[in-house]
Amino acid sequence: MDDRTLIEASERNHRRIQWVLRIGLLLGVVTMASGLAIDLVEGDMAAVAVPLRSITRAGSVGDRVMAVGILMLILTPVARVVALIGIWGRQRDRKFALVGTVVLVVLCLGIVLGRG
């Protein structure tokens, strides 16, 4: 591959990662706004903390929808790491793919051991 091809491939990969982050941000914000709208329509003005382990049971419908939106925002960087691992895997860059996989495992352990 020549330098121009490598630069174009790198720019494509950067755009893919940007889209992952933009879509995650957009989905999270729209979901949280929807939860807020649901609470406003229902007249529920009390905010309730919704733990991750009881996201389907605790709080009002609007509170749960907002919690899902927050969860989407939290998982957006995780999706970025997954996308990077895929890109590095296709490029056969084993060192970066391995480091990305270790980062993903640490993130998942943090989620599981943090007990949501």
Biopython code that builds the backbone (N, CA, C, O; Angstrom):
import numpy as np
from Bio.PDB.StructureBuilder import StructureBuilder

atoms = [
    (1, "MET", "N", (0.840, -1.190, 0.000)),
    (1, "MET", "CA", (0.000, 0.000, 0.000)),
    (1, "MET", "C", (0.881, 1.248, 0.000)),
    (1, "MET", "O", (1.909, 1.308, 0.674)),
    (2, "ASP", "N", (0.455, 2.218, -0.759)),
    (2, "ASP", "CA", (1.209, 3.467, -0.747)),
    (2, "ASP", "C", (0.697, 4.379, 0.366)),
    (2, "ASP", "O", (-0.309, 4.091, 1.014)),
    (3, "ASP", "N", (1.412, 5.484, 0.573)),
    (3, "ASP", "CA", (1.071, 6.399, 1.670)),
    (3, "ASP", "C", (-0.336, 6.971, 1.539)),
    (3, "ASP", "O", (-1.049, 7.109, 2.533)),
    (4, "ARG", "N", (-0.728, 7.298, 0.335)),
    (4, "ARG", "CA", (-2.062, 7.897, 0.120)),
    (4, "ARG", "C", (-3.170, 6.915, 0.498)),
    (4, "ARG", "O", (-4.163, 7.308, 1.111)),
    (5, "THR", "N", (-3.010, 5.670, 0.143)),
    (5, "THR", "CA", (-4.002, 4.645, 0.489)),
    (5, "THR", "C", (-4.098, 4.470, 1.999)),
    (5, "THR", "O", (-5.193, 4.332, 2.544)),
    (6, "LEU", "N", (-2.949, 4.476, 2.675)),
    (6, "LEU", "CA", (-2.946, 4.346, 4.134)),
    (6, "LEU", "C", (-3.634, 5.533, 4.801)),
    (6, "LEU", "O", (-4.380, 5.362, 5.765)),
    (7, "ILE", "N", (-3.383, 6.733, 4.289)),
    (7, "ILE", "CA", (-4.008, 7.930, 4.847)),
    (7, "ILE", "C", (-5.512, 7.892, 4.651)),
    (7, "ILE", "O", (-6.267, 8.233, 5.562)),
    (8, "GLU", "N", (-5.956, 7.478, 3.465)),
    (8, "GLU", "CA", (-7.397, 7.385, 3.195)),
    (8, "GLU", "C", (-8.055, 6.353, 4.101)),
    (8, "GLU", "O", (-9.146, 6.588, 4.620)),
    (9, "ALA", "N", (-7.399, 5.212, 4.293)),
    (9, "ALA", "CA", (-7.949, 4.176, 5.178)),
    (9, "ALA", "C", (-8.024, 4.686, 6.607)),
    (9, "ALA", "O", (-8.998, 4.425, 7.313)),
    (10, "SER", "N", (-7.002, 5.410, 7.034)),
    (10, "SER", "CA", (-7.002, 5.961, 8.390)),
    (10, "SER", "C", (-8.131, 6.975, 8.564)),
    (10, "SER", "O", (-8.803, 6.982, 9.596)),
    (11, "GLU", "N", (-8.343, 7.817, 7.578)),
    (11, "GLU", "CA", (-9.430, 8.806, 7.650)),
    (11, "GLU", "C", (-10.795, 8.125, 7.681)),
    (11, "GLU", "O", (-11.687, 8.559, 8.409)),
    (12, "ARG", "N", (-10.962, 7.066, 6.901)),
    (12, "ARG", "CA", (-12.224, 6.304, 6.927)),
    (12, "ARG", "C", (-12.479, 5.723, 8.311)),
    (12, "ARG", "O", (-13.598, 5.775, 8.821)),
    (13, "ASN", "N", (-11.432, 5.172, 8.912)),
    (13, "ASN", "CA", (-11.575, 4.591, 10.251)),
    (13, "ASN", "C", (-11.910, 5.657, 11.282)),
    (13, "ASN", "O", (-12.722, 5.417, 12.176)),
    (14, "HIS", "N", (-11.301, 6.825, 11.172)),
    (14, "HIS", "CA", (-11.626, 7.930, 12.089)),
    (14, "HIS", "C", (-13.087, 8.333, 11.946)),
    (14, "HIS", "O", (-13.762, 8.594, 12.942)),
    (15, "ARG", "N", (-13.574, 8.385, 10.722)),
    (15, "ARG", "CA", (-14.985, 8.742, 10.499)),
    (15, "ARG", "C", (-15.913, 7.679, 11.081)),
    (15, "ARG", "O", (-16.958, 8.011, 11.642)),
    (16, "ARG", "N", (-15.546, 6.426, 10.956)),
    (16, "ARG", "CA", (-16.370, 5.349, 11.534)),
    (16, "ARG", "C", (-16.464, 5.497, 13.055)),
    (16, "ARG", "O", (-17.545, 5.370, 13.631)),
    (17, "ILE", "N", (-15.343, 5.763, 13.689)),
    (17, "ILE", "CA", (-15.334, 5.933, 15.138)),
    (17, "ILE", "C", (-16.154, 7.162, 15.525)),
    (17, "ILE", "O", (-16.890, 7.128, 16.511)),
    (18, "GLN", "N", (-16.034, 8.239, 14.761)),
    (18, "GLN", "CA", (-16.831, 9.436, 15.036)),
    (18, "GLN", "C", (-18.317, 9.119, 14.961)),
    (18, "GLN", "O", (-19.097, 9.600, 15.783)),
    (19, "TRP", "N", (-18.712, 8.314, 13.983)),
    (19, "TRP", "CA", (-20.127, 7.964, 13.859)),
    (19, "TRP", "C", (-20.598, 7.117, 15.030)),
    (19, "TRP", "O", (-21.717, 7.293, 15.511)),
    (20, "VAL", "N", (-19.765, 6.214, 15.486)),
    (20, "VAL", "CA", (-20.127, 5.411, 16.667)),
    (20, "VAL", "C", (-20.397, 6.332, 17.849)),
    (20, "VAL", "O", (-21.397, 6.176, 18.550)),
    (21, "LEU", "N", (-19.504, 7.291, 18.067)),
    (21, "LEU", "CA", (-19.673, 8.204, 19.200)),
    (21, "LEU", "C", (-20.874, 9.127, 19.003)),
    (21, "LEU", "O", (-21.616, 9.379, 19.953)),
    (22, "ARG", "N", (-21.075, 9.629, 17.799)),
    (22, "ARG", "CA", (-22.209, 10.520, 17.534)),
    (22, "ARG", "C", (-23.542, 9.796, 17.704)),
    (22, "ARG", "O", (-24.472, 10.334, 18.306)),
    (23, "ILE", "N", (-23.634, 8.591, 17.179)),
    (23, "ILE", "CA", (-24.885, 7.836, 17.288)),
    (23, "ILE", "C", (-25.170, 7.500, 18.745)),
    (23, "ILE", "O", (-26.311, 7.613, 19.195)),
    (24, "GLY", "N", (-24.141, 7.088, 19.490)),
    (24, "GLY", "CA", (-24.336, 6.795, 20.912)),
    (24, "GLY", "C", (-24.802, 8.017, 21.681)),
    (24, "GLY", "O", (-25.703, 7.926, 22.515)),
    (25, "LEU", "N", (-24.190, 9.161, 21.403)),
    (25, "LEU", "CA", (-24.589, 10.403, 22.064)),
    (25, "LEU", "C", (-26.020, 10.775, 21.691)),
    (25, "LEU", "O", (-26.824, 11.106, 22.563)),
    (26, "LEU", "N", (-26.337, 10.723, 20.413)),
    (26, "LEU", "CA", (-27.680, 11.083, 19.958)),
    (26, "LEU", "C", (-28.741, 10.165, 20.564)),
    (26, "LEU", "O", (-29.762, 10.640, 21.061)),
    (27, "LEU", "N", (-28.506, 8.864, 20.523)),
    (27, "LEU", "CA", (-29.477, 7.922, 21.094)),
    (27, "LEU", "C", (-29.659, 8.141, 22.593)),
    (27, "LEU", "O", (-30.783, 8.118, 23.094)),
    (28, "GLY", "N", (-28.560, 8.352, 23.304)),
    (28, "GLY", "CA", (-28.645, 8.577, 24.748)),
    (28, "GLY", "C", (-29.418, 9.839, 25.091)),
    (28, "GLY", "O", (-30.273, 9.825, 25.977)),
    (29, "VAL", "N", (-29.121, 10.934, 24.392)),
    (29, "VAL", "CA", (-29.785, 12.203, 24.679)),
    (29, "VAL", "C", (-31.263, 12.140, 24.306)),
    (29, "VAL", "O", (-32.111, 12.616, 25.060)),
    (30, "VAL", "N", (-31.578, 11.561, 23.160)),
    (30, "VAL", "CA", (-32.986, 11.451, 22.747)),
    (30, "VAL", "C", (-33.755, 10.572, 23.732)),
    (30, "VAL", "O", (-34.894, 10.881, 24.080)),
    (31, "THR", "N", (-33.144, 9.491, 24.175)),
    (31, "THR", "CA", (-33.808, 8.610, 25.139)),
    (31, "THR", "C", (-34.043, 9.324, 26.466)),
    (31, "THR", "O", (-35.123, 9.220, 27.047)),
    (32, "MET", "N", (-33.027, 10.052, 26.948)),
    (32, "MET", "CA", (-33.209, 10.782, 28.208)),
    (32, "MET", "C", (-34.279, 11.867, 28.061)),
    (32, "MET", "O", (-35.087, 12.065, 28.969)),
    (33, "ALA", "N", (-34.291, 12.567, 26.931)),
    (33, "ALA", "CA", (-35.309, 13.599, 26.704)),
    (33, "ALA", "C", (-36.696, 12.973, 26.640)),
    (33, "ALA", "O", (-37.669, 13.559, 27.116)),
    (34, "SER", "N", (-36.787, 11.789, 26.054)),
    (34, "SER", "CA", (-38.076, 11.089, 26.008)),
    (34, "SER", "C", (-38.545, 10.730, 27.416)),
    (34, "SER", "O", (-39.723, 10.882, 27.739)),
    (35, "GLY", "N", (-37.628, 10.256, 28.247)),
    (35, "GLY", "CA", (-37.982, 9.934, 29.630)),
    (35, "GLY", "C", (-38.447, 11.165, 30.387)),
    (35, "GLY", "O", (-39.403, 11.101, 31.159)),
    (36, "LEU", "N", (-37.774, 12.284, 30.169)),
    (36, "LEU", "CA", (-38.184, 13.542, 30.804)),
    (36, "LEU", "C", (-39.571, 13.958, 30.324)),
    (36, "LEU", "O", (-40.407, 14.384, 31.121)),
    (37, "ALA", "N", (-39.810, 13.832, 29.024)),
    (37, "ALA", "CA", (-41.127, 14.184, 28.469)),
    (37, "ALA", "C", (-42.221, 13.293, 29.061)),
    (37, "ALA", "O", (-43.308, 13.770, 29.385)),
    (38, "ILE", "N", (-41.931, 12.009, 29.199)),
    (38, "ILE", "CA", (-42.913, 11.087, 29.788)),
    (38, "ILE", "C", (-43.236, 11.522, 31.211)),
    (38, "ILE", "O", (-44.405, 11.568, 31.594)),
    (39, "ASP", "N", (-42.219, 11.840, 31.993)),
    (39, "ASP", "CA", (-42.456, 12.290, 33.371)),
    (39, "ASP", "C", (-43.256, 13.585, 33.405)),
    (39, "ASP", "O", (-44.145, 13.734, 34.243)),
    (40, "LEU", "N", (-42.959, 14.517, 32.519)),
    (40, "LEU", "CA", (-43.693, 15.784, 32.492)),
    (40, "LEU", "C", (-45.153, 15.575, 32.106)),
    (40, "LEU", "O", (-46.043, 16.192, 32.690)),
    (41, "VAL", "N", (-45.401, 14.711, 31.130)),
    (41, "VAL", "CA", (-46.781, 14.428, 30.711)),
    (41, "VAL", "C", (-47.559, 13.744, 31.829)),
    (41, "VAL", "O", (-48.733, 14.039, 32.049)),
    (42, "GLU", "N", (-46.899, 12.830, 32.532)),
    (42, "GLU", "CA", (-47.558, 12.116, 33.626)),
    (42, "GLU", "C", (-47.653, 12.961, 34.895)),
    (42, "GLU", "O", (-48.330, 12.569, 35.845)),
    (43, "GLY", "N", (-46.991, 14.102, 34.924)),
    (43, "GLY", "CA", (-47.032, 14.962, 36.094)),
    (43, "GLY", "C", (-46.150, 14.494, 37.228)),
    (43, "GLY", "O", (-46.307, 14.937, 38.366)),
    (44, "ASP", "N", (-45.225, 13.603, 36.929)),
    (44, "ASP", "CA", (-44.323, 13.070, 37.951)),
    (44, "ASP", "C", (-43.120, 13.991, 38.078)),
    (44, "ASP", "O", (-42.261, 14.012, 37.196)),
    (45, "MET", "N", (-43.048, 14.744, 39.154)),
    (45, "MET", "CA", (-41.966, 15.713, 39.339)),
    (45, "MET", "C", (-40.894, 15.221, 40.304)),
    (45, "MET", "O", (-39.914, 15.929, 40.535)),
    (46, "ALA", "N", (-41.053, 14.034, 40.871)),
    (46, "ALA", "CA", (-40.067, 13.494, 41.807)),
    (46, "ALA", "C", (-39.077, 12.612, 41.045)),
    (46, "ALA", "O", (-39.476, 11.674, 40.354)),
    (47, "ALA", "N", (-37.806, 12.913, 41.172)),
    (47, "ALA", "CA", (-36.771, 12.104, 40.530)),
    (47, "ALA", "C", (-36.400, 10.943, 41.442)),
    (47, "ALA", "O", (-36.207, 11.120, 42.645)),
    (48, "VAL", "N", (-36.304, 9.762, 40.859)),
    (48, "VAL", "CA", (-35.959, 8.568, 41.609)),
    (48, "VAL", "C", (-34.714, 7.950, 40.981)),
    (48, "VAL", "O", (-34.651, 7.766, 39.765)),
    (49, "ALA", "N", (-33.734, 7.633, 41.803)),
    (49, "ALA", "CA", (-32.541, 6.947, 41.314)),
    (49, "ALA", "C", (-32.927, 5.528, 40.908)),
    (49, "ALA", "O", (-33.598, 4.821, 41.660)),
    (50, "VAL", "N", (-32.503, 5.120, 39.727)),
    (50, "VAL", "CA", (-32.828, 3.793, 39.219)),
    (50, "VAL", "C", (-31.535, 2.994, 39.102)),
    (50, "VAL", "O", (-30.742, 3.231, 38.191)),
    (51, "PRO", "N", (-31.310, 2.039, 40.025)),
    (51, "PRO", "CA", (-30.098, 1.209, 39.931)),
    (51, "PRO", "C", (-30.117, 0.343, 38.672)),
    (51, "PRO", "O", (-31.182, -0.070, 38.212)),
    (52, "LEU", "N", (-28.955, 0.077, 38.129)),
    (52, "LEU", "CA", (-28.849, -0.702, 36.896)),
    (52, "LEU", "C", (-29.496, -2.073, 37.027)),
    (52, "LEU", "O", (-30.139, -2.548, 36.091)),
    (53, "ARG", "N", (-29.333, -2.707, 38.175)),
    (53, "ARG", "CA", (-29.873, -4.065, 38.338)),
    (53, "ARG", "C", (-31.402, -4.092, 38.404)),
    (53, "ARG", "O", (-32.004, -5.151, 38.228)),
    (54, "SER", "N", (-32.034, -2.950, 38.654)),
    (54, "SER", "CA", (-33.500, -2.930, 38.720)),
    (54, "SER", "C", (-34.078, -1.905, 37.741)),
    (54, "SER", "O", (-35.072, -1.243, 38.038)),
    (55, "ILE", "N", (-33.449, -1.785, 36.586)),
    (55, "ILE", "CA", (-33.843, -0.780, 35.601)),
    (55, "ILE", "C", (-35.246, -1.043, 35.044)),
    (55, "ILE", "O", (-35.883, -0.130, 34.520)),
    (56, "THR", "N", (-35.723, -2.271, 35.155)),
    (56, "THR", "CA", (-37.066, -2.581, 34.653)),
    (56, "THR", "C", (-38.132, -2.508, 35.737)),
    (56, "THR", "O", (-39.316, -2.682, 35.448)),
    (57, "ARG", "N", (-37.726, -2.249, 37.006)),
    (57, "ARG", "CA", (-38.710, -2.288, 38.088)),
    (57, "ARG", "C", (-38.779, -1.008, 38.917)),
    (57, "ARG", "O", (-39.854, -0.662, 39.406)),
    (58, "ALA", "N", (-37.679, -0.305, 39.089)),
    (58, "ALA", "CA", (-37.644, 0.837, 40.015)),
    (58, "ALA", "C", (-38.042, 2.126, 39.312)),
    (58, "ALA", "O", (-37.723, 2.329, 38.141)),
    (59, "GLY", "N", (-38.738, 2.989, 40.032)),
    (59, "GLY", "CA", (-39.086, 4.307, 39.513)),
    (59, "GLY", "C", (-40.242, 4.290, 38.531)),
    (59, "GLY", "O", (-40.799, 3.243, 38.201)),
    (60, "SER", "N", (-40.582, 5.494, 38.075)),
    (60, "SER", "CA", (-41.656, 5.616, 37.092)),
    (60, "SER", "C", (-41.139, 5.222, 35.710)),
    (60, "SER", "O", (-39.944, 4.993, 35.525)),
    (61, "VAL", "N", (-42.045, 5.147, 34.755)),
    (61, "VAL", "CA", (-41.651, 4.807, 33.386)),
    (61, "VAL", "C", (-40.646, 5.833, 32.868)),
    (61, "VAL", "O", (-39.644, 5.465, 32.256)),
    (62, "GLY", "N", (-40.907, 7.105, 33.109)),
    (62, "GLY", "CA", (-39.993, 8.148, 32.653)),
    (62, "GLY", "C", (-38.618, 8.029, 33.281)),
    (62, "GLY", "O", (-37.605, 8.224, 32.609)),
    (63, "ASP", "N", (-38.576, 7.706, 34.580)),
    (63, "ASP", "CA", (-37.296, 7.527, 35.260)),
    (63, "ASP", "C", (-36.520, 6.361, 34.655)),
    (63, "ASP", "O", (-35.306, 6.441, 34.473)),
    (64, "ARG", "N", (-37.225, 5.292, 34.350)),
    (64, "ARG", "CA", (-36.550, 4.129, 33.759)),
    (64, "ARG", "C", (-36.044, 4.436, 32.358)),
    (64, "ARG", "O", (-34.954, 4.002, 31.985)),
    (65, "VAL", "N", (-36.823, 5.178, 31.579)),
    (65, "VAL", "CA", (-36.389, 5.549, 30.228)),
    (65, "VAL", "C", (-35.157, 6.449, 30.308)),
    (65, "VAL", "O", (-34.219, 6.291, 29.527)),
    (66, "MET", "N", (-35.161, 7.395, 31.256)),
    (66, "MET", "CA", (-33.983, 8.250, 31.433)),
    (66, "MET", "C", (-32.770, 7.422, 31.848)),
    (66, "MET", "O", (-31.657, 7.691, 31.398)),
    (67, "ALA", "N", (-32.973, 6.418, 32.701)),
    (67, "ALA", "CA", (-31.871, 5.551, 33.122)),
    (67, "ALA", "C", (-31.303, 4.777, 31.933)),
    (67, "ALA", "O", (-30.091, 4.582, 31.844)),
    (68, "VAL", "N", (-32.165, 4.338, 31.026)),
    (68, "VAL", "CA", (-31.697, 3.655, 29.818)),
    (68, "VAL", "C", (-30.865, 4.615, 28.965)),
    (68, "VAL", "O", (-29.849, 4.213, 28.398)),
    (69, "GLY", "N", (-31.284, 5.870, 28.871)),
    (69, "GLY", "CA", (-30.520, 6.870, 28.132)),
    (69, "GLY", "C", (-29.139, 7.081, 28.735)),
    (69, "GLY", "O", (-28.146, 7.184, 28.014)),
    (70, "ILE", "N", (-29.083, 7.145, 30.065)),
    (70, "ILE", "CA", (-27.787, 7.285, 30.742)),
    (70, "ILE", "C", (-26.925, 6.056, 30.485)),
    (70, "ILE", "O", (-25.721, 6.172, 30.258)),
    (71, "LEU", "N", (-27.541, 4.887, 30.522)),
    (71, "LEU", "CA", (-26.811, 3.655, 30.230)),
    (71, "LEU", "C", (-26.247, 3.684, 28.809)),
    (71, "LEU", "O", (-25.125, 3.234, 28.579)),
    (72, "MET", "N", (-27.017, 4.208, 27.860)),
    (72, "MET", "CA", (-26.519, 4.331, 26.487)),
    (72, "MET", "C", (-25.288, 5.227, 26.426)),
    (72, "MET", "O", (-24.323, 4.925, 25.724)),
    (73, "LEU", "N", (-25.331, 6.332, 27.166)),
    (73, "LEU", "CA", (-24.174, 7.228, 27.194)),
    (73, "LEU", "C", (-22.957, 6.546, 27.815)),
    (73, "LEU", "O", (-21.828, 6.743, 27.366)),
    (74, "ILE", "N", (-23.198, 5.748, 28.844)),
    (74, "ILE", "CA", (-22.098, 5.035, 29.501)),
    (74, "ILE", "C", (-21.502, 3.985, 28.566)),
    (74, "ILE", "O", (-20.288, 3.783, 28.553)),
    (75, "LEU", "N", (-22.346, 3.320, 27.788)),
    (75, "LEU", "CA", (-21.876, 2.252, 26.911)),
    (75, "LEU", "C", (-21.290, 2.750, 25.594)),
    (75, "LEU", "O", (-20.695, 1.965, 24.857)),
    (76, "THR", "N", (-21.445, 4.037, 25.282)),
    (76, "THR", "CA", (-20.910, 4.579, 24.038)),
    (76, "THR", "C", (-19.385, 4.417, 23.945)),
    (76, "THR", "O", (-18.896, 3.985, 22.902)),
    (77, "PRO", "N", (-18.623, 4.743, 24.982)),
    (77, "PRO", "CA", (-17.173, 4.495, 24.876)),
    (77, "PRO", "C", (-16.831, 3.007, 24.765)),
    (77, "PRO", "O", (-15.829, 2.644, 24.150)),
    (78, "VAL", "N", (-17.652, 2.159, 25.353)),
    (78, "VAL", "CA", (-17.432, 0.717, 25.220)),
    (78, "VAL", "C", (-17.622, 0.312, 23.763)),
    (78, "VAL", "O", (-16.850, -0.485, 23.230)),
    (79, "ALA", "N", (-18.653, 0.861, 23.118)),
    (79, "ALA", "CA", (-18.879, 0.581, 21.689)),
    (79, "ALA", "C", (-17.707, 1.077, 20.855)),
    (79, "ALA", "O", (-17.340, 0.456, 19.858)),
    (80, "ARG", "N", (-17.125, 2.189, 21.263)),
    (80, "ARG", "CA", (-15.952, 2.721, 20.557)),
    (80, "ARG", "C", (-14.786, 1.744, 20.652)),
    (80, "ARG", "O", (-14.101, 1.501, 19.658)),
    (81, "VAL", "N", (-14.555, 1.189, 21.825)),
    (81, "VAL", "CA", (-13.468, 0.222, 21.998)),
    (81, "VAL", "C", (-13.722, -1.008, 21.136)),
    (81, "VAL", "O", (-12.798, -1.527, 20.510)),
    (82, "VAL", "N", (-14.967, -1.478, 21.098)),
    (82, "VAL", "CA", (-15.311, -2.642, 20.271)),
    (82, "VAL", "C", (-15.051, -2.332, 18.796)),
    (82, "VAL", "O", (-14.494, -3.158, 18.073)),
    (83, "ALA", "N", (-15.457, -1.139, 18.354)),
    (83, "ALA", "CA", (-15.225, -0.746, 16.956)),
    (83, "ALA", "C", (-13.731, -0.672, 16.651)),
    (83, "ALA", "O", (-13.293, -1.106, 15.586)),
    (84, "LEU", "N", (-12.947, -0.125, 17.579)),
    (84, "LEU", "CA", (-11.499, -0.047, 17.368)),
    (84, "LEU", "C", (-10.870, -1.433, 17.296)),
    (84, "LEU", "O", (-9.981, -1.669, 16.478)),
    (85, "ILE", "N", (-11.323, -2.342, 18.141)),
    (85, "ILE", "CA", (-10.797, -3.714, 18.093)),
    (85, "ILE", "C", (-11.087, -4.323, 16.722)),
    (85, "ILE", "O", (-10.231, -4.991, 16.141)),
    (86, "GLY", "N", (-12.297, -4.090, 16.208)),
    (86, "GLY", "CA", (-12.645, -4.595, 14.877)),
    (86, "GLY", "C", (-11.773, -4.000, 13.784)),
    (86, "GLY", "O", (-11.313, -4.710, 12.890)),
    (87, "ILE", "N", (-11.548, -2.697, 13.861)),
    (87, "ILE", "CA", (-10.697, -2.030, 12.864)),
    (87, "ILE", "C", (-9.270, -2.573, 12.933)),
    (87, "ILE", "O", (-8.676, -2.913, 11.909)),
    (88, "TRP", "N", (-8.730, -2.651, 14.141)),
    (88, "TRP", "CA", (-7.361, -3.147, 14.287)),
    (88, "TRP", "C", (-7.259, -4.620, 13.885)),
    (88, "TRP", "O", (-6.235, -5.047, 13.350)),
    (89, "GLY", "N", (-8.293, -5.382, 14.136)),
    (89, "GLY", "CA", (-8.290, -6.784, 13.721)),
    (89, "GLY", "C", (-8.258, -6.920, 12.208)),
    (89, "GLY", "O", (-7.531, -7.753, 11.666)),
    (90, "ARG", "N", (-9.059, -6.089, 11.521)),
    (90, "ARG", "CA", (-9.058, -6.124, 10.047)),
    (90, "ARG", "C", (-7.714, -5.667, 9.479)),
    (90, "ARG", "O", (-7.293, -6.122, 8.415)),
    (91, "GLN", "N", (-7.049, -4.767, 10.195)),
    (91, "GLN", "CA", (-5.738, -4.284, 9.753)),
    (91, "GLN", "C", (-4.616, -5.246, 10.152)),
    (91, "GLN", "O", (-3.453, -5.028, 9.814)),
    (92, "ARG", "N", (-4.966, -6.286, 10.858)),
    (92, "ARG", "CA", (-4.015, -7.263, 11.372)),
    (92, "ARG", "C", (-2.972, -6.630, 12.295)),
    (92, "ARG", "O", (-1.811, -7.038, 12.324)),
    (93, "ASP", "N", (-3.412, -5.637, 13.034)),
    (93, "ASP", "CA", (-2.554, -4.971, 14.017)),
    (93, "ASP", "C", (-2.806, -5.651, 15.355)),
    (93, "ASP", "O", (-3.619, -5.196, 16.159)),
    (94, "ARG", "N", (-2.095, -6.747, 15.575)),
    (94, "ARG", "CA", (-2.363, -7.606, 16.731)),
    (94, "ARG", "C", (-2.087, -6.922, 18.065)),
    (94, "ARG", "O", (-2.803, -7.149, 19.040)),
    (95, "LYS", "N", (-1.060, -6.093, 18.113)),
    (95, "LYS", "CA", (-0.724, -5.433, 19.381)),
    (95, "LYS", "C", (-1.859, -4.518, 19.834)),
    (95, "LYS", "O", (-2.292, -4.585, 20.984)),
    (96, "PHE", "N", (-2.339, -3.662, 18.928)),
    (96, "PHE", "CA", (-3.422, -2.750, 19.301)),
    (96, "PHE", "C", (-4.713, -3.516, 19.569)),
    (96, "PHE", "O", (-5.461, -3.168, 20.483)),
    (97, "ALA", "N", (-4.980, -4.553, 18.784)),
    (97, "ALA", "CA", (-6.178, -5.358, 19.010)),
    (97, "ALA", "C", (-6.127, -6.022, 20.386)),
    (97, "ALA", "O", (-7.138, -6.095, 21.084)),
    (98, "LEU", "N", (-4.950, -6.503, 20.768)),
    (98, "LEU", "CA", (-4.801, -7.125, 22.081)),
    (98, "LEU", "C", (-4.989, -6.102, 23.199)),
    (98, "LEU", "O", (-5.676, -6.374, 24.184)),
    (99, "VAL", "N", (-4.380, -4.928, 23.047)),
    (99, "VAL", "CA", (-4.540, -3.878, 24.063)),
    (99, "VAL", "C", (-6.005, -3.460, 24.151)),
    (99, "VAL", "O", (-6.534, -3.280, 25.248)),
    (100, "GLY", "N", (-6.660, -3.305, 23.006)),
    (100, "GLY", "CA", (-8.088, -2.959, 23.000)),
    (100, "GLY", "C", (-8.932, -4.025, 23.691)),
    (100, "GLY", "O", (-9.875, -3.711, 24.418)),
    (101, "THR", "N", (-8.587, -5.273, 23.458)),
    (101, "THR", "CA", (-9.318, -6.370, 24.104)),
    (101, "THR", "C", (-9.118, -6.341, 25.617)),
    (101, "THR", "O", (-10.063, -6.572, 26.372)),
    (102, "VAL", "N", (-7.911, -6.063, 26.058)),
    (102, "VAL", "CA", (-7.647, -5.952, 27.501)),
    (102, "VAL", "C", (-8.459, -4.800, 28.090)),
    (102, "VAL", "O", (-9.044, -4.940, 29.165)),
    (103, "VAL", "N", (-8.498, -3.668, 27.394)),
    (103, "VAL", "CA", (-9.288, -2.527, 27.861)),
    (103, "VAL", "C", (-10.765, -2.906, 27.943)),
    (103, "VAL", "O", (-11.445, -2.554, 28.907)),
    (104, "LEU", "N", (-11.258, -3.622, 26.937)),
    (104, "LEU", "CA", (-12.665, -4.053, 26.944)),
    (104, "LEU", "C", (-12.953, -4.988, 28.119)),
    (104, "LEU", "O", (-13.990, -4.862, 28.770)),
    (105, "VAL", "N", (-12.055, -5.908, 28.388)),
    (105, "VAL", "CA", (-12.233, -6.827, 29.524)),
    (105, "VAL", "C", (-12.259, -6.039, 30.835)),
    (105, "VAL", "O", (-13.081, -6.314, 31.709)),
    (106, "VAL", "N", (-11.362, -5.063, 30.972)),
    (106, "VAL", "CA", (-11.333, -4.249, 32.189)),
    (106, "VAL", "C", (-12.632, -3.462, 32.337)),
    (106, "VAL", "O", (-13.183, -3.373, 33.435)),
    (107, "LEU", "N", (-13.118, -2.896, 31.249)),
    (107, "LEU", "CA", (-14.393, -2.161, 31.296)),
    (107, "LEU", "C", (-15.539, -3.084, 31.720)),
    (107, "LEU", "O", (-16.357, -2.724, 32.567)),
    (108, "CYS", "N", (-15.586, -4.262, 31.128)),
    (108, "CYS", "CA", (-16.655, -5.220, 31.473)),
    (108, "CYS", "C", (-16.545, -5.675, 32.928)),
    (108, "CYS", "O", (-17.559, -5.804, 33.615)),
    (109, "LEU", "N", (-15.338, -5.916, 33.395)),
    (109, "LEU", "CA", (-15.155, -6.289, 34.798)),
    (109, "LEU", "C", (-15.598, -5.159, 35.719)),
    (109, "LEU", "O", (-16.201, -5.405, 36.763)),
    (110, "GLY", "N", (-15.300, -3.926, 35.332)),
    (110, "GLY", "CA", (-15.731, -2.786, 36.131)),
    (110, "GLY", "C", (-17.247, -2.698, 36.225)),
    (110, "GLY", "O", (-17.797, -2.372, 37.276)),
    (111, "ILE", "N", (-17.913, -2.992, 35.117)),
    (111, "ILE", "CA", (-19.385, -2.957, 35.110)),
    (111, "ILE", "C", (-19.934, -4.081, 35.994)),
    (111, "ILE", "O", (-20.827, -3.861, 36.811)),
    (112, "VAL", "N", (-19.390, -5.280, 35.819)),
    (112, "VAL", "CA", (-19.898, -6.438, 36.574)),
    (112, "VAL", "C", (-19.564, -6.321, 38.065)),
    (112, "VAL", "O", (-20.422, -6.563, 38.914)),
    (113, "LEU", "N", (-18.338, -5.956, 38.378)),
    (113, "LEU", "CA", (-17.929, -5.887, 39.781)),
    (113, "LEU", "C", (-18.472, -4.647, 40.472)),
    (113, "LEU", "O", (-18.573, -4.615, 41.699)),
    (114, "GLY", "N", (-18.824, -3.621, 39.694)),
    (114, "GLY", "CA", (-19.411, -2.416, 40.280)),
    (114, "GLY", "C", (-20.835, -2.646, 40.740)),
    (114, "GLY", "O", (-21.387, -1.826, 41.473)),
    (115, "ARG", "N", (-21.434, -3.734, 40.327)),
    (115, "ARG", "CA", (-22.789, -4.149, 40.748)),
    (115, "ARG", "C", (-23.853, -3.120, 40.422)),
    (115, "ARG", "O", (-24.848, -3.002, 41.137)),
    (116, "GLY", "N", (-23.650, -2.378, 39.352)),
    (116, "GLY", "CA", (-24.636, -1.446, 38.804)),
    (116, "GLY", "C", (-25.481, -0.809, 39.806)),
    (116, "GLY", "O", (-26.347, -0.005, 39.462)),
]
sb = StructureBuilder()
sb.init_structure("model")
sb.init_model(0)
sb.init_chain("A")
sb.init_seg("    ")
for serial, (resi, resn, name, xyz) in enumerate(atoms, 1):
    if name == "N":
        sb.init_residue(resn, " ", resi, " ")
    sb.init_atom(name, np.array(xyz, "f"), 0.0, 1.0, " ", f" {name:<3s}", serial, name[0])
structure = sb.get_structure()
